[in-house]
C-alpha cells in the first residue's frame, strides 16, 4: 500500500483519536528518558496484513523509534511468531502501540479469513472476491488485506463498474431494458453485470448479452444449471449470497468463475497480536 498524503492524514487522525491531549498515564509514571524494547508477536496462526501501516504509524509518532520488521504482508505467521521489533522512547511506543495493534489485528483478520476461503477451494479454477460491504473510511485498507490473503477485489466503488441489481430492475422494469440502457451509457471497455435470482432471469440476461451474471442465493442444483446456461453463451459467472467455509467448496465445484463473500470484510474476527517486552 502506497504512502500518500491522504493516507498520512488519515493515520494521523487515528493517532489523535486515541492520544487526544496526551497519554496521561505514561506521562505520569514513565520517565522522559526511558527507553523500551518490544516485539509484536502473533498469539495465533495468521496471515499478516497492515505491516506497512503499522510502521508508518510508528514513524509518525516519533522518528526516534527504531523498527525492525520480521515479516512482510501476505506472509503466514505461526502462533508465537514475531512480526516486528521496536525500540526507542518508552512514552512514544506506549502511546502508539494500541493504534498500531488495532490496525494489524483487523487487517490480518481479514487476510487470514480470506486465506481460509482460498485454501478451501484449493486447485479449482475460481476466484474468491470481496464486496463493497466494508467499514466506511477503511475500504482501501480492507480490500488490500483481502489481496494479502490471496483473494481478489470486486468493485472498489460505484464508479468502478456496472452492476444491475434487483433494486435497479424494480425501477427499470426488465433486465433486457436495463442492459440496453447500460450498453448505451457505458464506456466501451466497461463490462455490464446483472444480478439474477432465478433461471428465468438468467435466460433473459443471457439473451440481453450481459457480460457477467451474478447468481444470487441459488441452491447448488439451480446454480449448476445457471452456470451451464452462462457458459454456453461464454458469459462470466459470479456466485454470491450465504457463502460460508462449509459451502464454498461445493459452490466452486459448480464451475462458477468467481465467488463473492461479504463476510471477508464485514465479519472477519480480529487476530490476537500482543506487544511483549524484549
KOLBA-656792 format. One line per field, with one value per residue (C-alpha): x, z, y; chain; residue number from 1; residue in three letters. Coordinates in pm, 1 decimal, always signed. Example, Ala and Ser with C-alpha at 12.3 -4.5 7.8 and 13.67 -1.06 7.14 Angstrom:
% residues 2
c1: +1230.0|+1367.0 $
c3: +780.0|+714.0 $
c2: -450.0|-106.0 $
chaine: A|A $
num: 1|2 $
residu: ALA|SER $
% end
This chain:
% residues 278
c1: +0.0|+144.9|+219.4|+10.1|-62.0|-422.6|-309.5|-74.4|-357.7|-586.6|-327.8|-264.9|-637.7|-621.0|-334.8|-510.8|-829.6|-651.2|-387.6|-601.2|-413.4|-151.7|-100.1|-156.5|-65.4|+278.8|+344.6|+269.1|+470.3|+733.5|+1049.2|+1104.4|+1445.2|+1321.7|+1393.1|+1186.0|+1234.2|+925.0|+821.1|+486.1|+401.5|+119.2|-89.8|-249.7|-171.4|-233.6|-172.8|-11.6|-159.9|-107.4|+265.1|+335.9|+63.2|+189.6|+540.1|+404.5|+219.6|+533.8|+741.0|+475.5|+454.6|+827.2|+1111.8|+1339.7|+1154.9|+1364.6|+1162.8|+1288.4|+1027.9|+1048.4|+780.1|+606.6|+236.7|+91.3|+321.6|+188.5|+289.5|+260.1|+139.7|+423.1|+583.4|+737.1|+614.2|+848.3|+1062.4|+1050.4|+1299.6|+1300.1|+1142.4|+912.3|+647.5|+616.1|+595.6|+330.1|+128.0|+116.1|+100.3|-278.6|-345.8|-79.3|-209.2|-569.4|-469.6|-262.2|-527.6|-813.3|-638.4|-463.8|-802.1|-936.2|-626.5|-642.6|-1012.7|-962.8|-677.4|-904.0|-1159.1|-886.3|-747.7|-1096.7|-1141.9|-787.6|-695.0|-1036.5|-1032.4|-1233.3|-1154.8|-1254.1|-1354.2|-1472.2|-1768.1|-1846.4|-1951.5|-1664.6|-1629.2|-1671.8|-1330.2|-1142.2|-1229.0|-886.6|-714.6|-968.8|-953.8|-573.7|-599.4|-813.0|-534.2|-281.6|-489.4|-486.1|-828.8|-929.7|-1115.9|-1462.8|-1569.6|-1374.6|-1667.9|-1985.2|-1784.8|-1578.9|-1826.0|-2188.2|-2378.8|-2754.4|-2928.6|-3285.8|-3343.5|-3244.7|-3470.0|-3763.3|-3746.5|-3644.8|-3884.9|-3677.6|-3326.3|-3346.4|-3420.8|-3165.8|-2883.7|-2978.6|-2962.3|-2633.6|-2483.0|-2553.7|-2412.4|-2113.8|-1759.8|-1654.4|-1429.4|-1658.1|-1837.1|-2204.7|-2303.3|-2659.2|-2778.2|-3017.5|-3216.5|-3393.1|-3321.4|-3572.9|-3375.2|-3054.4|-3205.4|-3314.5|-2970.4|-2806.3|-3038.1|-2962.3|-2589.7|-2477.4|-2101.6|-2121.1|-2412.2|-2426.5|-2609.3|-2754.4|-2858.7|-2920.4|-2919.8|-2647.8|-2867.2|-3003.5|-2659.4|-2507.7|-2781.2|-2739.0|-2362.3|-2426.8|-2655.9|-2394.8|-2100.8|-2289.4|-2309.9|-1948.7|-2065.5|-1862.8|-2039.2|-2028.7|-2192.8|-2294.7|-2513.5|-2482.7|-2132.5|-1953.4|-1640.5|-1865.9|-2030.6|-1769.2|-1609.1|-1939.1|-2025.1|-1688.5|-1745.0|-2047.2|-1798.9|-1868.1|-1587.0|-1589.3|-1740.5|-1804.0|-1812.2|-1919.4|-1804.6|-1439.5|-1453.9|-1762.2|-1730.3|-1366.6|-1258.7|-955.5|-634.7|-480.4|-147.7|+43.7|+319.3|+584.4|+886.5|+1215.5 $
c3: +0.0|-106.0|+138.8|+10.1|+171.8|+219.8|+398.1|+623.8|+716.5|+790.9|+1007.8|+1199.8|+1270.5|+1410.7|+1641.3|+1756.5|+1824.2|+2084.0|+2222.0|+2248.5|+2457.3|+2556.0|+2711.5|+3067.5|+3217.0|+3057.5|+3114.2|+3483.8|+3553.3|+3277.6|+3291.8|+2980.7|+2916.1|+2948.4|+2650.7|+2576.7|+2356.3|+2246.3|+1993.0|+1821.0|+1832.4|+1695.2|+1958.2|+1694.3|+1336.9|+1094.1|+754.5|+800.5|+668.0|+776.5|+844.9|+627.8|+802.4|+1147.1|+1053.1|+919.9|+1246.9|+1449.6|+1234.8|+1250.2|+1627.9|+1687.4|+1435.2|+1710.9|+1723.5|+1559.0|+1372.8|+1261.6|+1060.6|+1068.6|+807.7|+508.4|+434.0|+292.5|+494.2|+708.4|+1072.7|+1317.1|+1673.5|+1868.0|+1554.6|+1567.3|+1335.5|+1421.4|+1695.7|+1811.9|+2026.2|+2135.5|+2372.2|+2601.0|+2620.0|+2241.2|+2191.6|+2460.4|+2309.8|+1960.9|+2044.5|+2060.7|+1732.2|+1554.9|+1710.3|+1619.9|+1257.4|+1245.1|+1420.8|+1199.7|+863.1|+948.3|+1049.3|+701.5|+532.3|+746.4|+681.0|+308.5|+302.8|+463.2|+183.5|-80.9|+72.1|+87.1|-292.3|-344.6|-703.6|-851.3|-1120.7|-923.1|-767.9|-416.2|-425.0|-174.7|-190.6|-101.3|+248.8|+415.3|+713.6|+593.1|+558.1|+564.6|+222.1|+63.5|+356.0|+389.2|+21.1|+41.2|+323.5|+101.3|-157.5|+113.3|+185.1|-177.5|-271.7|-537.3|-529.6|-675.7|-742.4|-540.2|-561.1|-754.0|-1027.6|-1088.7|-1282.1|-1380.6|-1164.0|-1225.5|-911.8|-804.8|-685.2|-1027.4|-1200.6|-979.8|-1131.1|-1489.0|-1528.9|-1704.4|-1744.2|-2119.5|-2090.0|-1813.6|-2010.4|-2324.0|-2133.8|-1970.0|-2303.9|-2441.4|-2137.6|-2054.0|-2171.8|-2444.0|-2219.5|-1914.8|-1850.4|-1759.0|-1480.4|-1391.7|-1065.6|-1116.0|-858.1|-1091.3|-1402.7|-1597.8|-1511.1|-1615.1|-1953.5|-2000.7|-1903.2|-2145.4|-2425.2|-2339.6|-2378.6|-2031.4|-1984.1|-1633.5|-1447.6|-1069.4|-944.8|-611.6|-329.7|-553.5|-428.3|-573.7|-833.9|-965.0|-952.8|-1159.8|-1423.0|-1434.0|-1479.6|-1771.5|-1939.8|-1898.6|-2015.9|-2331.5|-2408.2|-2297.0|-2013.5|-1692.6|-1373.8|-1012.6|-717.8|-408.1|-100.8|+208.5|+128.7|+423.9|+473.9|+486.6|+149.7|-58.3|-197.9|-324.5|-478.2|-654.8|-790.8|-991.3|-1228.7|-1131.8|-1218.1|-904.1|-557.7|-378.2|+1.0|+209.2|+538.4|+430.6|+526.3|+740.7|+973.5|+986.8|+1350.8|+1465.8|+1506.7|+1854.1|+1842.8|+2152.7|+2241.7|+2453.0|+2623.4|+2481.3 $
c2: +0.0|+333.9|+612.1|+900.4|+1240.6|+1130.7|+814.9|+1010.3|+1245.6|+951.6|+776.4|+1097.9|+1117.2|+764.3|+862.1|+1177.4|+981.4|+766.9|+1003.4|+1316.1|+1573.3|+1316.1|+972.8|+1088.2|+750.2|+727.9|+1097.4|+1040.9|+727.1|+682.0|+897.5|+1105.9|+947.8|+587.2|+357.8|+46.6|-258.9|-454.3|-717.4|-759.3|-1131.0|-1346.0|-1522.3|-1747.3|-1860.3|-1575.5|-1418.9|-1079.9|-756.6|-396.9|-410.1|-106.0|+92.1|-7.3|+104.4|+434.1|+492.5|+424.4|+661.3|+933.2|+902.7|+951.0|+939.2|+811.4|+477.4|+206.9|-55.6|-397.1|-591.5|-970.2|-1045.6|-889.7|-852.4|-1172.1|-1398.0|-1681.2|-1636.0|-1930.4|-1882.2|-1723.6|-1585.1|-1239.1|-963.9|-678.9|-528.2|-168.7|+18.0|+378.0|+630.4|+432.0|+704.7|+721.0|+345.5|+305.2|+590.1|+438.0|+65.7|+28.4|+208.7|+1.8|-320.5|-239.3|-192.0|-510.7|-719.1|-601.2|-624.7|-952.1|-1091.5|-1014.0|-1159.4|-1473.6|-1536.4|-1474.3|-1725.7|-1987.2|-1943.8|-1954.9|-2273.7|-2426.2|-2407.9|-2533.9|-2608.0|-2528.4|-2254.3|-1999.0|-1661.6|-1557.2|-1189.1|-929.6|-687.9|-326.4|-435.4|-253.0|-20.5|+341.2|+500.9|+169.8|+29.9|+76.3|-93.3|-374.6|-458.2|-452.8|-708.3|-933.3|-931.1|-1016.8|-1326.9|-1439.5|-1304.5|-1054.1|-724.7|-674.4|-315.5|-59.9|+181.1|+255.6|+428.7|+116.3|-97.8|-150.6|-398.7|-405.5|-537.8|-607.5|-251.3|-117.7|-369.9|-274.2|+73.9|-3.9|-295.3|-560.4|-697.0|-650.5|-279.3|-223.1|-387.6|-193.4|+137.0|+42.2|-56.0|+291.9|+472.0|+250.5|+322.5|+81.0|-130.9|-146.1|-473.6|-495.8|-735.4|-837.6|-993.1|-1285.6|-1480.9|-1728.1|-1929.4|-1721.6|-1410.0|-1585.5|-1670.8|-1309.6|-1178.7|-1421.5|-1309.0|-944.4|-1023.6|-923.5|-960.1|-1107.8|-1267.3|-1267.6|-1577.8|-1474.1|-1708.2|-2010.7|-2369.6|-2590.9|-2761.4|-2430.6|-2273.1|-2553.1|-2523.2|-2145.1|-2180.0|-2414.1|-2160.4|-1888.7|-2099.3|-2195.2|-1823.2|-1756.9|-1531.6|-1498.7|-1606.0|-1491.4|-1668.1|-1475.3|-1499.3|-1714.9|-1838.9|-1998.6|-2205.6|-2510.3|-2437.5|-2256.2|-2574.7|-2714.4|-2377.3|-2368.1|-2720.4|-2596.7|-2431.8|-2072.2|-1829.1|-1613.0|-1630.1|-1301.0|-1304.1|-1004.5|-1152.3|-1127.3|-760.4|-709.6|-1009.6|-1119.9|-1169.6|-973.4|-1169.3|-1181.3|-997.4|-890.3|-647.8|-822.7|-671.7|-796.9 $
chaine: A|A|A|A|A|A|A|A|A|A|A|A|A|A|A|A|A|A|A|A|A|A|A|A|A|A|A|A|A|A|A|A|A|A|A|A|A|A|A|A|A|A|A|A|A|A|A|A|A|A|A|A|A|A|A|A|A|A|A|A|A|A|A|A|A|A|A|A|A|A|A|A|A|A|A|A|A|A|A|A|A|A|A|A|A|A|A|A|A|A|A|A|A|A|A|A|A|A|A|A|A|A|A|A|A|A|A|A|A|A|A|A|A|A|A|A|A|A|A|A|A|A|A|A|A|A|A|A|A|A|A|A|A|A|A|A|A|A|A|A|A|A|A|A|A|A|A|A|A|A|A|A|A|A|A|A|A|A|A|A|A|A|A|A|A|A|A|A|A|A|A|A|A|A|A|A|A|A|A|A|A|A|A|A|A|A|A|A|A|A|A|A|A|A|A|A|A|A|A|A|A|A|A|A|A|A|A|A|A|A|A|A|A|A|A|A|A|A|A|A|A|A|A|A|A|A|A|A|A|A|A|A|A|A|A|A|A|A|A|A|A|A|A|A|A|A|A|A|A|A|A|A|A|A|A|A|A|A|A|A|A|A|A|A|A|A|A|A|A|A|A|A|A|A|A|A|A|A $
num: 1|2|3|4|5|6|7|8|9|10|11|12|13|14|15|16|17|18|19|20|21|22|23|24|25|26|27|28|29|30|31|32|33|34|35|36|37|38|39|40|41|42|43|44|45|46|47|48|49|50|51|52|53|54|55|56|57|58|59|60|61|62|63|64|65|66|67|68|69|70|71|72|73|74|75|76|77|78|79|80|81|82|83|84|85|86|87|88|89|90|91|92|93|94|95|96|97|98|99|100|101|102|103|104|105|106|107|108|109|110|111|112|113|114|115|116|117|118|119|120|121|122|123|124|125|126|127|128|129|130|131|132|133|134|135|136|137|138|139|140|141|142|143|144|145|146|147|148|149|150|151|152|153|154|155|156|157|158|159|160|161|162|163|164|165|166|167|168|169|170|171|172|173|174|175|176|177|178|179|180|181|182|183|184|185|186|187|188|189|190|191|192|193|194|195|196|197|198|199|200|201|202|203|204|205|206|207|208|209|210|211|212|213|214|215|216|217|218|219|220|221|222|223|224|225|226|227|228|229|230|231|232|233|234|235|236|237|238|239|240|241|242|243|244|245|246|247|248|249|250|251|252|253|254|255|256|257|258|259|260|261|262|263|264|265|266|267|268|269|270|271|272|273|274|275|276|277|278 $
residu: UNK|UNK|UNK|UNK|UNK|UNK|UNK|UNK|UNK|UNK|UNK|UNK|UNK|UNK|UNK|UNK|UNK|UNK|UNK|UNK|UNK|UNK|UNK|UNK|UNK|UNK|UNK|UNK|UNK|UNK|UNK|UNK|UNK|UNK|UNK|UNK|UNK|UNK|UNK|UNK|UNK|UNK|UNK|UNK|UNK|UNK|UNK|UNK|UNK|UNK|UNK|UNK|UNK|UNK|UNK|UNK|UNK|UNK|UNK|UNK|UNK|UNK|UNK|UNK|UNK|UNK|UNK|UNK|UNK|UNK|UNK|UNK|UNK|UNK|UNK|UNK|UNK|UNK|UNK|UNK|UNK|UNK|UNK|UNK|UNK|UNK|UNK|UNK|UNK|UNK|UNK|UNK|UNK|UNK|UNK|UNK|UNK|UNK|UNK|UNK|UNK|UNK|UNK|UNK|UNK|UNK|UNK|UNK|UNK|UNK|UNK|UNK|UNK|UNK|UNK|UNK|UNK|UNK|UNK|UNK|UNK|UNK|UNK|UNK|UNK|UNK|UNK|UNK|UNK|UNK|UNK|UNK|UNK|UNK|UNK|UNK|UNK|UNK|UNK|UNK|UNK|UNK|UNK|UNK|UNK|UNK|UNK|UNK|UNK|UNK|UNK|UNK|UNK|UNK|UNK|UNK|UNK|UNK|UNK|UNK|UNK|UNK|UNK|UNK|UNK|UNK|UNK|UNK|UNK|UNK|UNK|UNK|UNK|UNK|UNK|UNK|UNK|UNK|UNK|UNK|UNK|UNK|UNK|UNK|UNK|UNK|UNK|UNK|UNK|UNK|UNK|UNK|UNK|UNK|UNK|UNK|UNK|UNK|UNK|UNK|UNK|UNK|UNK|UNK|UNK|UNK|UNK|UNK|UNK|UNK|UNK|UNK|UNK|UNK|UNK|UNK|UNK|UNK|UNK|UNK|UNK|UNK|UNK|UNK|UNK|UNK|UNK|UNK|UNK|UNK|UNK|UNK|UNK|UNK|UNK|UNK|UNK|UNK|UNK|UNK|UNK|UNK|UNK|UNK|UNK|UNK|UNK|UNK|UNK|UNK|UNK|UNK|UNK|UNK|UNK|UNK|UNK|UNK|UNK|UNK|UNK|UNK|UNK|UNK|UNK|UNK|UNK|UNK|UNK|UNK|UNK|UNK|UNK|UNK|UNK|UNK|UNK|UNK $
% end
